[in-house]
Amino acid sequence: MPWLRDADLLIRRPDELPEDALRAAETLGLTREVAYAQVSSIWGKVDTEERSRIGSAGELALLELLSESADGRVEHVAAWSDGYGYDIFVDAHQHSAHLEVKTTLRVGRLTVYISRNEYETMLRDPNWELVTVRLTADLEVTAVAAVPKHWIADHVPSDRTSRGRWQSCRLDIPPDVPVPGIPSIVPMLTEAAPAVLRGVSAS
């Protein structure tokens, strides 16, 4: 089922189920509503597992790049606690960066999930930056970009009453929003740092 990985976009109602899913449901004696619920459940499990796998790979790949390229201290703080509100700490030459890393394998679609803790850390921490990493199928870094804070602030949900509070949200980021490279770490990079970190063309 090649459509399963994009089921959240392609299938929003039972009447949007593709023909192969409908045939399978009919064979099993399931209604469209039950089949839709099953597809949603399966997609959620697959998506959560894949996000965890890809997310960890992206953090480690960026950590390695930064360790080789930054003239200072680089720490993977998410390895010992998720309470910081970011994943990687970089410090050098009186500059600091607190990088929250989001990873994708996809070209043309960037969907990230941000927690309330990450968002509130962004609001109070001037060194916080959301960094997106695109990996190849072999988990090699092919692109790095930063998402402007103001765009994030403009698109997270609002708490409408004191009795309701969002804890996590999904952001679908248009391709023209991320800024190539990681602006906050440029002053900390060595001369040999790869172009992908600087946000400039390799040519």
PyMOL commands that set and color helices and strands:
alter all, ss='L'
color gray80, all
select helices_A, chain A and resi 4-10+14-16+19-28+32-69+77-79+116-124+149-155+183-188+195-198
alter helices_A, ss='H'
color red, helices_A
select strands_A, chain A and resi 73-75+88-92+95-104+110-115+128-135+141-147+168-173+179-180
alter strands_A, ss='S'
color yellow, strands_A
deselect
rebuild
show_as cartoon
